[in-house]
Amino acid sequence: MESLSKDQARKLVLHAQQLPPGKPIGPAVDVTLSAIENLGYVQIDTISVIQRAHHHVLWSRNPGYQPEHLDQLVEEQKVFEYWSHAAAYLPMRDFRFSLWRKNALRSGKQNHWFRKDEKMMRFVLDRIAAEGPLMARDFEGPGRNEGGWGVKPAKQALETLFMQGDLMISRRDRFHKVYDLTERVIPEGIDTSAPSDEEHIRFLIFQYLEANGLGQTAEIAYLLKNIKPLVTQMLKEMLAAGEVVDIEVGGKTYFALPHKLELLEKPLSRNKAKILSPFDNLLIQRRRMKVLFDFDYQIECYVPAAKRKYGYFVLPILWDGRLVARMDCKAERKTSILHILSLSLESGIKPADPFFQSLETELESFMKFNGCTGIEVHRPVRKAFPGRFGFQALEG
């Protein structure tokens, strides 16, 4: 079994995650598609104190990213919405692997969070078939509550039909889902055959290890019901066949694809700071971040205000191959001001470090990405650091 230091493991993970991003090649929208295909999914989130997470994750990997890229890629049938460990944008090339969950929900092997109302589902499906794409609100109001049904049951029916594969999201209108028949959303030539259990498990393993560099069984099976034993068995078979290798990092065993280890020979850009989303693919498994990156992170927007340590929507900051700081931000759209409510540093960052210059460069881009023209730094604390934005940051 090969051994890697934590620094080597972090380097492998960051290269696999395309962080920090290299120089983009080709049209910006193609770079966005490539990022989605590399990551395997991009989580959709509704919190909008800054740009929503799905935009933020892609901006972190594509300096030329524009929020309209996702709408364009959905319209061009190159990505689609469905469920990963959460609601997500997925590459259309991987469509058939969404059928594993859809078929399980349709057959009753898995339960949806809504009770199936077959009569309402048929009503909703018939209307969309006849009228074209519809939103939940199209079932509201006079003339829209046919049969005495209200909007809530219709929304439940829409989501049930979406999750079991009869409907897909053809586009978003002001972030509201627009539903259409699946056969009218997927492009010609896409493989719609359902994968076998073996194909599905192999796909999960390859996808995770391609996107993350190395991983453990529990990480590959993250939030997927009844999958871990199948992943464990398949990894044993793949290890015996030489399709994966096992690696020791800090006394723990990980798996990797042999060709991904070549990334260790590639220099990592260490002088660029990247402001990351709390829902970034790199960060979403918090225990993994604590073990590999020594970064104990919790998003505190779900924590009562009085119990928050760092702030409502704290953004981890990557620099020098490490997660070195946390920044609580809010974009005020009316005034076009990006508010830095707090900046808290991990141990080891010193006032003279080039980190602060790198962060200021990153903040210029982040400000523009959020549609802002100015930055205001708040909450003076213990140590003042010189710089254009007058940071006053809390060590430790």
Secondary structure, DSSP 8 states (H G I E B T S, - for coil): -EEE-HHHHHHHHHHHTT-S-----S-HHHHHHHHHHHHS-EE-----SSS-HHHHHHHHH-TT--THHHHHHHHTTSEEEEESSSEEEEEGGGGGGGHHHHHHHHHTSS--SS---HHHHHHHHHHHHHH-SB-GGGG-STTTSGGG--HHHHHHHHHHHHHTTSEEEEEEETTEEEEEEGGGTS-TT-------HHHHHHHHHHHHHHHHSSB-HHHHTTT-TT-HHHHHHHHHHHHHTTSSEEEEETTEEEEE-GGGGGGGGS----S--EE--TT-TTTSSHHHHHHHH-------TTS-GGG-SS-SSEEEEEETTEEEEEEEEEEETTTTEEEEEEEEE-TT--TTSTHHHHHHHHHHHHHHHTT-SEEEE----SEE--STT--EEB--
